[in-house]
């Protein structure tokens, strides 16, 4: 019977390096996904919004009693909307006087809004 070869230390180190690389890649991907989400993405019907201080084309959630509140969400619709299709969709929503659509990072969605 031929002697069995001892496990190679090189093989174990290689597998540990690959595993470590994959772990770091997963952590980076999750971090980019989380940081890419906007605060508006977490808003729900009844929440109020104001322009985000970090970017003029994004919105963030504020208390509806705040003087900064510019819009109140009356309907949230998932999906990709252009300015034209967003306006057309929100015209169907009773009481809606405006809209906010977000696409790109995170998920695509549309808020139909009214004054708070």
C-alpha angles and dihedrals in degrees: 000000000000118000116256117243118248114245111270117247087210091062094052093047091048093051092047091051092049091048091049091049091051092049092052091047091052092049091050092048093050091047093051091048092050095046090046093061116098123223090239089063089071094051119115136197108294095031121119126227139207131181111279115251092224098052131020094215096054131073133214134200118261135171110276091231090060119107086227093064108112103168140021119214111236097166135016120200124184118223143067117300133178120211090263097048092042092054092046092049094049092049085069091058114090112239096012114139099168146005143218121204125187126192135165117041114047117356128337116244145152129222120201106207146186134191112286 
